[in-house]
Amino acid sequence: MKKLSRGDLLKGCARGGVLAGILGLCAVLNNREEKFECDNRCGRCSKNNNGICALGLK
């Protein structure tokens, strides 16, 4: 088995940290939800929509 140098270890840790940061950012952006208040402009609002427009109108 090949010995791992200190430089290779640091490079591997840096790559892992960058990858973890990118994956974390993607997870945050994916779970983000935009909510719009319904003002009944389209006439499709109901009491069960919790104030969120079904068509995404602002």
C-alpha positions as a printed NumPy array, in Angstrom:
array([[  0.   ,   0.   ,   0.   ],
       [  1.292,   3.441,  -0.957],
       [  2.056,   5.89 ,   1.831],
       [ -0.034,   9.031,   1.799],
       [  1.935,  12.266,   2.009],
       [  0.801,  15.237,   4.031],
       [  0.223,  17.267,   0.851],
       [ -1.969,  14.553,  -0.666],
       [ -3.964,  14.335,   2.551],
       [ -4.532,  18.098,   2.607],
       [ -5.557,  18.117,  -1.071],
       [ -8.041,  15.319,  -0.439],
       [ -9.519,  17.083,   2.577],
       [ -9.823,  20.348,   0.642],
       [-11.581,  18.602,  -2.254],
       [-13.953,  16.889,   0.172],
       [-14.736,  20.178,   1.889],
       [-15.488,  21.915,  -1.402],
       [-17.69 ,  19.027,  -2.509],
       [-19.576,  19.051,   0.799],
       [-20.119,  22.814,   0.467],
       [-21.462,  22.502,  -3.067],
       [-23.798,  19.669,  -2.084],
       [-25.014,  21.64 ,   0.927],
       [-25.752,  24.682,  -1.223],
       [-27.65 ,  22.538,  -3.726],
       [-29.728,  21.036,  -0.909],
       [-30.606,  24.471,   0.464],
       [-31.587,  25.811,  -2.948],
       [-33.62 ,  22.7  ,  -3.722],
       [-35.637,  22.909,  -0.485],
       [-36.386,  26.596,  -0.89 ],
       [-40.062,  27.287,  -1.42 ],
       [-41.565,  30.472,  -2.793],
       [-44.962,  31.278,  -1.343],
       [-47.399,  33.744,  -2.822],
       [-50.348,  35.297,  -1.115],
       [-53.618,  34.617,  -2.827],
       [-55.755,  37.625,  -3.67 ],
       [-58.407,  35.703,  -5.682],
       [-57.607,  37.445,  -8.978],
       [-57.94 ,  34.198, -10.919],
       [-60.998,  32.943,  -9.022],
       [-59.394,  29.558,  -8.218],
       [-58.677,  30.21 ,  -4.539],
       [-60.195,  28.028,  -1.88 ],
       [-60.141,  27.97 ,   1.889],
       [-57.803,  24.948,   1.844],
       [-54.915,  26.593,  -0.032],
       [-53.445,  28.218,   3.123],
       [-53.127,  31.566,   1.377],
       [-50.841,  30.225,  -1.369],
       [-51.871,  30.901,  -4.952],
       [-52.239,  27.669,  -6.939],
       [-51.081,  29.408, -10.125],
       [-48.124,  31.174,  -8.514],
       [-49.497,  34.647,  -9.173],
       [-48.027,  37.463,  -7.159]])
